[in-house]
Amino acid sequence: MAFRFRVIPFVATVVLVVLGIALGNWQTRRAQEKDALVMKLAQRSAAPPLVFGNGGGVQGDAGVGNGAVRGPAEPTPRAEELDYRRVRLTGEWVSSWPLFLENRPLNGRSGFILAMPFKITASGRHVLVLRGWLPRAARAYGQLPQFATPSGTVTIEGVATPGAGRVMQLGTPGPLQPGALVQNLTTAEVARASGLAFYPFFVQQAGAGQGEGLVREWPAAGTGVDKHRGYAFQWYALAAMAAVFFVMTGFRSGRKQGA
């Protein structure tokens, strides 16, 4: 049985095979990263919470300071030591600087995530806390939702995260100011706009928040492993199908040519 080699189909097949394998490998790496993150979360959820505000420092396990208390002028724990660790913060809310993260739906409803600085007791440092989710008013699109902020010194708990989650940026963001509606946010941006000193991480606040008007249902980090594996299989299948199709059509064309 003769095989007819054709240059253009061969080049197209090579492109599809290389693309499929490359994208399949990328999705496989993403699945492996999610697996590693799930393992990290399991380990860190079992660890005792890091305590901020116990006399102006940070107290934790050997990974953050051998159980010692850091003074406010001492180095900040490295970001990788804090990712997804449980934390306990004592201090006061800076209620004059609420920020609203837009395009954050929950259970099919449009809404915001409220971010607010939290000043650590006896320290010049702040933590940017994601306090929870607020619904958008159905009939008054531009109206901000109502919420309550406890006054005085309080202790809250949550999970440290490297960011607040990113959504597609629509348009050019305006100047950051109290009460601003933003789509994405970093601690550095809030520090520049407010003049406050921040630790370089966020905290997703935990707890019911009774009377505050906030919903705290945070998506689990590390989800989507099966989705990435499924996408990887599809890309590898595309590469295999392209190669098989090239071979089959080559033999079919050769048979017709020899007939």
C-alpha angles and dihedrals in degrees: 000000000000123000118212113211115210121186102212096049088045092054091046090049092050090050092050093046093048092045093047094049093045093050091042090053090049092053090046090054090049090053090049090050090051090049090052090048092052090052091049091050092051091051096045096045088061093052121092115261120265109244121222119186102032094135097325104309147074123267123192147116131312091282092067106030114330091266093302126132117248118216117229092257094054124096120288116246111262115267094241089056091057104041109122093349119143111247137190117209128194119192143073135301118247091220093177091073109056115159127191122213108210131212094036106137122189124197091345095311125116117238153123140266112230115224120189136169117249117201113218114230116262090002138100090221130097136200121216103229125199096216098188147278126309126191122240114240108256097215101030105052096180096045116109117228122250122248139161128237121203113234129221128020114340137168119226134177133211147127124286114233131182093232147359095250123264130249130185109290111234113197128334115313116238126229114303112248138149111297093017121157108225135172098210132017141188131191090238091058093051091046092054094047098043102033089230124133114239138190107240097250142066128235123218102214118230130204136070097281093211112200094011096094094231131128116214108197106137120189113248112254115235096034120138099058093132091048091056091047090051092051090048090053091051093051093047089048090052090053092049093047092050091053093046092047091052092051094045094048090046092056092043092051091047091051092051091047092052095046 
